[in-house]
Amino acid sequence: MKEYLEKVWTKRPLIISGPCSAETEEQVLQTAIRLKATQHVDLLRAGIWKPRTKPGMFEGMGEKALPWLIRARKETGIPVMVEVARSEHVELALRYGVDLVWIGARSTVNPFSVQELADALKGVNIPVFIKNPVNPDLELWCGAVERVQQAGITHIGLIHRGFTSYAQTPYRNAPMWQLPIEMKRRFPHLKMICDPSHICGNRELLVQVAQKSIDLDFDGLMIESHIDPDHAWSDSRQQVTPETFLGILHALVWRSGEESQPETHNALMALRGQIDHLDDEIMDLLSRRMKLADQIGLYKKEHNMTILQAKRWNDIMQRALAQGLPIGLSREFIIRYLDAVHLESIQHQNRVMNEETPTKPIA
């Protein structure tokens, strides 16, 4: 990998910005120049092949836009990156000298597409970012990483852009923070970048979501910017001007993931020790709860009762909410926790109820 790109890749936080779509040469160049003036942009992004939900929507300028990005890099010195969805996209990006590529959410969801891209990237020393799949499927995201790794790519990063959800949320794509956190646990050596633009779908929530990712020790941000966001050809509501982008960065509190001071380390270790002790108690209590579930399963089996008792479950949920909300637990956590406990309890009861009953030998 080129020396200047190696330096950018190791930077933290890594800041990526640029328009959702490359529309005209002037738009790309002016966005890049104004981003350069902020002195905070490490990589310039722009979509030139846009996978759209329905036909007839703007699908990008294609190969025509690649020289625009190369000119923007020449004028500003900022390395450039594009999304690739097909093998010919990879070939064209490499031919024109694009510095990095990313695999988009609609591609990550399809193993055939990822494999096609991985095959096209074999033997290439170029960094590759992989966005999470559209749907909340962690295994698809992991599979995409493994396919790209098998292609010999050594510089791989992850981009969290949120997940499609049928639930009503203030976001365009629900962040579902537990999923990128789990990916960080599975691949601790990979960069994790947050894309608040696609999570939010609007400008108003960008600071809030970006700050959340910083607090979770993400390695950087990708925020879409445009010289005239309100008239952008795609995703206008979530883009900001380069100057507003700079204001967002200044509004964030950048925290360190290091425990450099001995007193800080000792204080954390003491608190973590208390958490470990409580976690041990929770595990013991859950084990005792499941043993009671086994006994209930046996009773239901003997009395020919169904496992699910809806009224009883509703009573448990209402009692937990009444107790948990006043003491600072969120409704979302209480419901998610009890759902997990309930599912485990059902599995225990199902196992007990469907065990073969030993038959007595005939005298």
N, C-alpha and C positions, 0 to 999 in steps of 0.2 A: 504494500500500500504506500502511496506517495507520502513523503515526510510531512507536508503541511496538513494532510488529511489525518495522519496518525496523531498529530498534535490536537486537532479538533476532536477526534474520536475519544481521546482520553480526558477531555475537559468535563468538569462537573460544576455547576449544572450545564448541560448541553441545551442550547436554545435554538429552536428551529422556527422559522416563520416564512411567510410568503402567501400568495393568493391560492385560493381553492383551485382555480383554473387559470391557466395561461390563456388570455383572451386575445391580446394584441402584443406586438413587440414593444410598443411604447409603454403599455400597462405593466409588463413584466420588468422592463428596465427601470421605470420610475419607482416601482415598488421596491426593487432591489436597492436603488440609490438612497431612497428614504430610510430603508431598513439599515443600510450601512451607516447612515448618520446617527442612528441610535447607539451604535458601538456595542450592541448586545446580541447580535445575531451570528450564530456559528454556521448555520446551514440554511440555504434558500430552497424552499419547497415550492412546487407548482404542479398541478395536475394537468397532464396533456392527453391522457386517455382516461375518460371518465365513465366507469361502469354505472349506468343509470337504471333506475327501477323500471321505467316504462319507455317504449320507443318514442322518438320525437323530441326527447329532452336533449339538452346540449351535452354531447359526448366528448367534448374536448377538441383541440385543434390538431392533435396527432403529431406526426413527424415534423410538420411545418413549424411547430413551436420549439423544437429542440435547439435550433440555432439561436433563438431568442435567449434561452437559458445560458447557453455558452457565452453569448455576448454579455449578459448580466454578470456572469462570473468574471469575465475579463475586465469589466468596468469597475467592479467592486471588490474582487478578490474573495468573495464568499463562495464556498463549494456548493454545488447544486444537486438536488435529488428529485426523482420522479417516481410515481407509482407505475409498476409493471403488472400486467395481468395475463400476458401471453408471451410465448417464447420470442416472437418477432419484436415485441416491445423491448425485451432484454437486449436483443441483437442491435436494435437501433440506438438504444440508450448508450450502449458500449461503443458503438461506431462513432457517435458524436462526442463521446468523452464525458458523459455524466459521471459524477463522483460517487453517488450512492443511489440505491433504489429501495423502494419499500413495496411489500406485498400487502394489498388492501384487504379489508374485512370480507368483501364479497369473494375474494380469491381464497383466503385462508379457510373458508368454510367448505371448500371443495378440494379434497386430497388429489384429484386428478390434475387440477389447475396448479396446485403447489408443486407437484412432481414435475410437471412440464417446465415450470419456472426453475426448479432446482436443477433439472437436466441442462437447461440453457445457461446456468451459472457455473457449471463445472469448469474448473481450471481458471476461474476468474478471481482475482484478488481485489474484491470490491465489498465494502460493507453493505449489509442487507438488514433493513428493519422489517419486522413482521407485525402487522396489526392483529388484534384479537378478532376471531370470527364474529360475524354479525350476531349469531345466537350464542347464548351463554354455555358453550361447550368447551371446557378446558382441555379435553383430550385432543380436539381438533387443533387447538393452538399449540399444544405440545408436539403433535404430529408434524405440524408445519415446521417447527424448529428442528426436529430430528431430520426431516427430509433435506432441509437446507444445510444442516451440519454434514450430512452424508455426501453432499455435493462438494465438500471441501472448503466451504466458506468459514472463515475463522472469526470474522467480525460480524456478530449478529446482535441486533437490538430488538426490543419488544416495544410496541406502542399500544397503550391502553386508550381506546376510543369509545368505550361503553358498549352496551349490549341492547339488542332489541327486547322490549318488554311490553306485554299487553296491559300491564298495570299502569294506572294513571300516575305519572310522575312529572315534576317540573322540567325534566330533561328530555332532550331528543333521544338520547340513548342512555339507559340507566347505568350508572357507574359500576354498581355491584362490586364494590371495592374488595370483597373477600376473594374474588377470582384473580385479579392481578397480584394480590398479596400472596396467594398460593403459587402463582407462577414465579414470583420472586423467590419463594422458598425452594421450588424445584430447580430453578436455574439462577442461582445467586450470582453467577459470574456474568450474566447478560445484563446489558443496560435496559432499564425500564423507563420509557418516556411517556408522559401523559399528554393526551390530545384533548384539552378541555373544549375546543371548538366543536368537535363532533359529539362530545358528551352533552354539552349544553344546548347546542342548536340556536343559541342566542347570545348576545353580548353581555347581558345583565349578570349572568351567573359565572362568567369566566374567572373572575378573581377568586370566588369562593371555591370552585373546583380545583383551580390551579394550586391554591393554598393547601387544600386537602392532600393533594398529591405530594407536595413538598413535605408536609408533616408526616407522610408515610414513607419518606426517604426515597422518592423517585429520583431518577438521575437527570431529569430535564423536562422541558415542555415543548410542544408543537402547537403554536397558535397561528391561525390563519389571518393574514393581513392583505389589504387591498387599498389602492389609492382612492377608490370611490366605492366603498362597500355597499352602499344602498343600491347601486346600479350594477353590482357584480352579476355575471351570467349564471352563477350557481352559488347556492348557500349564502345568500347575501346577509341574512340576519345574524350569522355567527362570525362574520368577518369584521375586522376593525382596521382603522388607518394605522400606518406605522407609528405615528405619534401617540395614538391611543394604546397601541401595543406597548410602547415604552412606559406609559403611565401605569399599565397593568403590572409590568415587572417591578416598578418602583413601589407599588402598593403591597407587594408580597413580602412576607417575612421569611427570609432564607435561613433555614436551620441546619445545623451540622449533625451528621449521623455518627460522629466520632465521640468517644468517651476519653478525651485526652487528659483531663485533670484527675489526679488520684482521688481527691475528695468527691468529685462528681461520680466517679466509678464506684467508690465505696457506698455512697448514698443509694445509687441505683441497685447495687448488689443486695443491700439490706431490704429494699422494697421488693425486689424480685424474689428474694427468699420468702417473704411473706406471701407473695402470689403463688409460689410453688407449693407452699404448705396448704393454702386454700384450695389449689387445684387438686392436691392429693385427697383432701376431704371431699371435694365435689365428686371425684371419681369413685370414692368409697360409697358415698350416698347414692350415686347413680346405680352402682352395682347392687346395693340393697334394694333400691326401687325395682330393678328388673327381677330380682328374686321374688318380690311380692307379685310382680306381673306374672311370673311362672305359676304361682299359687292361684292367682285369679284365672289363668288359662285352664288350669286343672279343674277348678270349680265349674267354669262354664262348660267344659267338656262333659263333666259328670251330669250336669243339669241341662245339656243340649241347648246352650245359649250361643248367640252369635258373638264374635269377638268385638265388633264395633257397637258401642252403645252411645249414640249421638248425644243424648241429653246429658249423660255423665261427662262426656268430653267437653261440651259447651260449658258445663258448670265449672270444670277445672280451669278452662281458659278464662272465664269471667273472674274467678277467684284470684287467679294469678295476676291478671291485669289490675284488679282492685288493690292488690298488695304491692305489685311491682312499680306501677306508675308513680305513686307518691314518694317512693324512695329513690327515684332517679333513673330507673330502667326505662328504656324507650319501648314503645308499643311494638315497633318492628322487631326488636331483639326478643322480647317476651314471646311473641308469636312464633318467630323462627326457632327459638330454643324449644318451646313446647311441642312444636311440630316434629322436631327431630326426636325428642324423647318419646312422643306418642308413636312415631313410626317404629322405633326400636322396641317399644312395649308390644306393639301389634305383632312384630316378628317373633318375639319371645312367646307370646300367647299362641300364635299360629303353629310354632314348632311343638309346643306342648300338646295342643289339641289334635295335631295330626300324627303324633307318635303312635306306633303300633302298640296296642295294649296286649301285654303277654297273656296268652291263653292258658288256662289251668289244665294240667294234664288229666286225661280221663282215667279214673281209678279202675 
